[in-house]
Amino acid sequence: MAVSKPVYERGAEIRREVLGSEYVDRALASVDDFNKPMQELVTEYCWGAVWGREDLSRKTRSLLNLAMISALNRPNELKAHLKGALRNGVTKDEIREVFLQVAIYCGVPAAVDSFRVAREMFAEEAGS
């Protein structure tokens, strides 16, 4: 994959701002020949080309991500994006409302798991 250096660099910056340097450093520390193209794709395409657009706020993008990741039942990604959502100004009340909406349109089990992941993450953050 040919990486666009300016888009990749912008993506790396946004990724760190939203998910935190600790999370990104862990992801990059695990890079090897096998998964390097995936890390490049995620950084350039997801974070640079899409999150780098200015037509939606980061808060709105976070709310959308919480709903979609919850619906897909991806707890590890959900935890990371919950932390990012808080950094982007999303409140706990707004997170709760997203998960209630998920329950209606995507299924109660997905929402129940999302509430559990969020509560665990909130408790971890409170203990930090």
Backbone bond lengths (Angstrom), bond angles and torsions (degrees), N, CA, C in turn:
res aa  C-N    CA-C-N  psi(-1)  N-CA   C-N-CA  omega(-1)  CA-C   N-CA-C  phi
1 M - - - 1.440 - - 1.527 108.76 -
2 A 1.297 116.52 130.03 1.457 121.58 177.18 1.522 108.57 -85.45
3 V 1.303 115.98 115.56 1.449 121.42 -177.74 1.525 109.50 -86.21
4 S 1.320 116.19 131.58 1.463 122.01 173.63 1.521 107.13 -82.79
5 K 1.310 116.72 107.68 1.460 121.00 -172.76 1.532 113.66 -54.54
6 P 1.351 120.51 -48.56 1.475 118.53 -179.94 1.536 113.01 -63.12
7 V 1.331 117.13 -39.99 1.466 120.07 -179.65 1.526 109.71 -69.65
8 Y 1.324 117.36 -40.92 1.461 121.86 177.48 1.534 110.11 -61.03
9 E 1.324 117.13 -47.54 1.467 120.67 -178.78 1.526 111.43 -63.02
10 R 1.326 116.87 -40.94 1.465 120.57 176.06 1.526 109.98 -63.21
11 G 1.336 116.34 -42.00 1.455 120.86 177.74 1.512 112.51 -62.59
12 A 1.330 116.73 -41.33 1.469 120.66 178.99 1.530 110.29 -63.00
13 E 1.319 116.47 -39.69 1.462 121.56 178.74 1.534 110.77 -64.41
14 I 1.319 116.87 -48.21 1.465 120.87 -179.31 1.523 110.51 -65.47
15 R 1.314 116.69 -42.82 1.467 121.33 179.65 1.524 110.53 -56.96
16 R 1.319 117.13 -44.39 1.471 121.02 178.45 1.531 111.51 -66.05
17 E 1.331 116.72 -41.04 1.462 120.33 -179.28 1.526 111.57 -65.14
18 V 1.319 116.89 -37.08 1.468 120.11 -176.64 1.526 111.77 -85.35
19 L 1.318 117.63 -50.00 1.466 120.78 -174.22 1.523 113.97 -91.21
20 G 1.309 116.75 -17.51 1.459 121.11 -178.55 1.514 111.45 94.31
21 S 1.312 115.58 145.80 1.466 121.07 -177.54 1.526 112.44 -62.66
22 E 1.327 117.06 -36.21 1.468 120.06 -178.90 1.531 110.74 -60.22
23 Y 1.326 116.94 -45.72 1.462 121.46 179.52 1.528 110.92 -63.63
24 V 1.328 116.10 -46.59 1.469 120.59 -178.41 1.527 110.34 -66.06
25 D 1.316 117.37 -41.65 1.469 120.40 178.69 1.525 111.18 -60.54
26 R 1.336 117.40 -40.42 1.471 120.53 177.15 1.525 110.73 -62.82
27 A 1.331 116.11 -43.70 1.469 119.96 179.86 1.527 110.57 -63.04
28 L 1.312 117.08 -43.16 1.461 120.54 -177.82 1.525 112.18 -73.42
29 A 1.332 117.07 -27.54 1.464 120.56 178.45 1.524 111.49 -66.69
30 S 1.318 116.38 -23.03 1.465 119.72 -178.70 1.526 112.42 -93.70
31 V 1.329 117.72 6.60 1.462 120.97 -178.42 1.526 110.37 -68.42
32 D 1.325 114.12 131.93 1.467 121.27 173.01 1.530 107.67 -138.65
33 D 1.304 116.77 -176.36 1.468 119.96 -178.31 1.520 112.15 -59.17
34 F 1.325 117.49 -32.10 1.454 121.48 -177.32 1.526 111.97 -72.32
35 N 1.339 117.51 -48.87 1.467 119.68 -173.00 1.528 114.51 -98.64
36 K 1.321 118.36 -2.56 1.463 121.04 -179.90 1.532 112.29 -56.17
37 P 1.338 119.12 -44.37 1.464 118.08 178.71 1.537 112.93 -60.86
38 M 1.319 117.42 -33.43 1.468 120.15 178.44 1.522 110.89 -68.58
39 Q 1.332 117.22 -43.96 1.466 120.51 178.09 1.531 110.78 -62.25
40 E 1.315 117.18 -39.06 1.465 120.72 177.27 1.525 110.85 -65.25
41 L 1.328 116.39 -42.76 1.460 121.06 179.42 1.528 110.83 -61.61
42 V 1.317 115.92 -48.63 1.460 121.05 -179.07 1.531 110.16 -59.77
43 T 1.313 116.55 -46.77 1.466 120.33 -176.65 1.522 111.71 -67.46
44 E 1.322 116.19 -46.87 1.466 119.20 -177.37 1.524 112.40 -74.87
45 Y 1.305 116.50 -52.78 1.464 120.88 -171.51 1.528 112.20 -77.98
46 C 1.332 116.73 -54.79 1.471 119.76 -177.18 1.527 111.10 -68.03
47 W 1.325 115.72 -53.68 1.465 119.68 -172.44 1.515 113.16 -84.43
48 G 1.320 118.42 -38.89 1.462 120.36 -178.59 1.514 113.32 -82.96
49 A 1.331 116.67 -55.88 1.466 120.68 -173.69 1.527 112.97 -75.10
50 V 1.350 117.89 -33.76 1.470 119.18 -176.92 1.526 111.21 -101.70
51 W 1.324 118.29 -58.50 1.468 119.28 178.89 1.525 110.97 -61.83
52 G 1.317 117.95 -24.11 1.457 121.85 179.64 1.518 114.26 -75.95
53 R 1.310 117.52 -9.73 1.470 120.66 176.90 1.526 109.30 -72.20
54 E 1.303 116.46 153.20 1.461 120.05 -173.69 1.527 114.33 -107.51
55 D 1.335 118.10 5.20 1.468 119.78 -177.12 1.520 113.39 -77.75
56 L 1.316 117.96 -18.36 1.463 122.43 173.08 1.518 107.85 -124.15
57 S 1.312 116.21 144.73 1.465 120.04 176.44 1.528 109.59 -73.16
58 R 1.296 115.28 161.69 1.476 119.03 176.16 1.528 110.41 -63.53
59 K 1.309 116.83 -34.98 1.461 119.69 178.09 1.527 110.09 -61.71
60 T 1.317 117.16 -46.01 1.468 120.78 178.56 1.518 110.55 -62.57
61 R 1.320 117.55 -43.87 1.473 120.68 178.35 1.529 110.48 -60.60
62 S 1.329 116.60 -39.66 1.465 119.90 177.99 1.522 111.37 -63.66
63 L 1.321 117.04 -44.49 1.468 120.17 178.29 1.525 111.02 -59.98
64 L 1.326 116.52 -43.48 1.467 120.47 177.78 1.523 110.68 -62.22
65 N 1.326 116.51 -45.40 1.460 119.81 -179.61 1.522 111.80 -61.46
66 L 1.330 116.93 -42.27 1.462 119.18 179.16 1.525 110.62 -59.11
67 A 1.312 116.60 -43.38 1.470 119.74 -179.94 1.521 111.01 -65.22
68 M 1.319 117.01 -47.51 1.473 119.69 -176.54 1.525 112.26 -68.68
69 I 1.313 117.16 -43.23 1.461 120.19 -179.11 1.526 110.11 -67.66
70 S 1.321 116.47 -37.23 1.458 120.58 175.35 1.526 110.35 -61.84
71 A 1.328 116.17 -46.54 1.463 121.00 -179.77 1.524 111.37 -61.51
72 L 1.321 116.39 -33.95 1.469 121.09 179.72 1.522 112.74 -82.20
73 N 1.338 116.03 -7.04 1.467 122.48 179.34 1.532 111.42 56.63
74 R 1.325 114.67 58.57 1.468 122.15 179.17 1.531 108.94 -116.84
75 P 1.345 118.04 81.75 1.468 121.19 -170.96 1.522 115.11 -61.20
76 N 1.330 119.05 -35.98 1.471 119.44 -179.69 1.521 111.20 -66.42
77 E 1.315 116.24 -44.82 1.466 120.07 177.12 1.525 110.69 -66.88
78 L 1.330 116.58 -37.09 1.459 120.41 179.74 1.520 110.55 -60.63
79 K 1.319 116.52 -44.92 1.467 120.19 179.95 1.525 110.64 -59.36
80 A 1.310 116.79 -45.02 1.472 120.40 179.79 1.524 110.52 -62.78
81 H 1.325 116.50 -43.00 1.458 119.84 -176.79 1.529 112.23 -77.27
82 L 1.327 118.32 -22.53 1.466 120.26 171.26 1.527 109.94 -63.44
83 K 1.322 115.82 -46.30 1.466 119.78 178.23 1.524 109.99 -61.92
84 G 1.329 116.31 -43.03 1.461 120.21 177.87 1.514 111.92 -62.71
85 A 1.321 116.54 -39.86 1.466 120.29 179.85 1.527 110.80 -61.39
86 L 1.320 116.61 -42.77 1.465 119.68 177.35 1.525 110.43 -61.39
87 R 1.337 117.17 -41.51 1.470 120.76 177.04 1.533 111.00 -62.58
88 N 1.328 116.35 -30.49 1.462 121.12 -177.97 1.528 113.06 -89.03
89 G 1.321 117.17 9.14 1.460 120.49 174.06 1.513 115.76 92.80
90 V 1.323 117.96 7.44 1.461 120.87 176.98 1.529 107.77 -76.18
91 T 1.321 116.88 135.19 1.463 121.11 -179.64 1.534 110.70 -91.17
92 K 1.315 115.57 163.19 1.465 120.06 175.29 1.528 110.51 -60.77
93 D 1.323 116.90 -37.07 1.463 119.99 178.31 1.529 110.60 -62.88
94 E 1.312 117.14 -41.09 1.464 120.16 178.52 1.534 111.18 -66.77
95 I 1.324 116.35 -37.98 1.468 120.45 176.92 1.527 109.39 -61.81
96 R 1.322 116.39 -45.41 1.466 120.39 178.03 1.529 110.59 -56.87
97 E 1.325 117.00 -45.08 1.460 120.79 -178.71 1.524 112.12 -65.17
98 V 1.317 117.24 -36.59 1.472 120.43 175.87 1.523 109.59 -61.34
99 F 1.315 116.74 -46.05 1.466 119.80 -177.62 1.530 112.05 -68.35
100 L 1.322 117.72 -32.89 1.470 119.51 174.09 1.531 110.05 -64.63
101 Q 1.320 116.52 -39.64 1.463 120.89 177.44 1.533 110.22 -64.54
102 V 1.322 116.21 -39.77 1.464 120.97 176.61 1.524 109.86 -60.04
103 A 1.329 117.03 -41.89 1.471 120.30 -179.39 1.520 110.82 -57.10
104 I 1.315 116.95 -41.53 1.461 121.13 -177.17 1.525 111.56 -71.36
105 Y 1.314 116.95 -46.26 1.458 120.38 -171.34 1.524 115.02 -95.60
106 C 1.336 117.10 -19.33 1.470 119.01 -175.58 1.517 113.57 -123.42
107 G 1.313 116.84 -12.91 1.454 120.14 177.39 1.516 113.03 121.01
108 V 1.315 113.79 140.27 1.454 120.92 -179.82 1.527 112.11 -61.40
109 P 1.349 120.46 -42.09 1.467 118.59 -179.80 1.536 113.51 -57.70
110 A 1.320 117.43 -39.73 1.467 119.80 178.07 1.523 110.51 -63.25
111 A 1.319 116.85 -41.91 1.462 120.45 -179.78 1.527 111.46 -68.95
112 V 1.324 117.45 -40.80 1.468 120.78 179.03 1.524 109.84 -59.59
113 D 1.325 117.38 -46.28 1.467 120.59 177.93 1.521 111.27 -62.53
114 S 1.323 117.05 -38.65 1.462 120.68 -179.57 1.523 111.47 -66.76
115 F 1.327 117.20 -41.05 1.460 120.18 175.36 1.531 109.78 -60.54
116 R 1.330 116.84 -42.08 1.473 120.73 179.92 1.524 110.67 -61.71
117 V 1.334 116.97 -48.88 1.471 121.15 -179.99 1.528 110.06 -60.07
118 A 1.325 116.98 -43.60 1.466 120.89 -179.34 1.524 111.08 -62.99
119 R 1.325 117.20 -45.40 1.467 120.06 -179.91 1.522 111.10 -61.53
120 E 1.342 116.37 -41.21 1.479 120.04 178.03 1.532 110.58 -62.52
121 M 1.334 116.42 -43.60 1.456 120.70 -179.07 1.525 110.53 -67.04
122 F 1.347 117.27 -42.11 1.470 119.90 177.90 1.531 110.34 -59.90
123 A 1.331 117.12 -41.74 1.465 121.09 179.47 1.527 110.93 -64.83
124 E 1.324 116.59 -41.62 1.486 120.30 177.33 1.519 110.20 -61.58
125 E 1.326 116.51 -45.10 1.465 120.80 -178.16 1.535 110.91 -65.18
126 A 1.324 116.88 -37.35 1.455 120.84 179.72 1.533 111.07 -67.50
127 G 1.337 115.85 -30.74 1.462 120.49 179.65 1.509 113.82 -82.60
128 S 1.328 117.00 -9.60 1.481 120.39 -178.31 1.497 112.04 -74.19
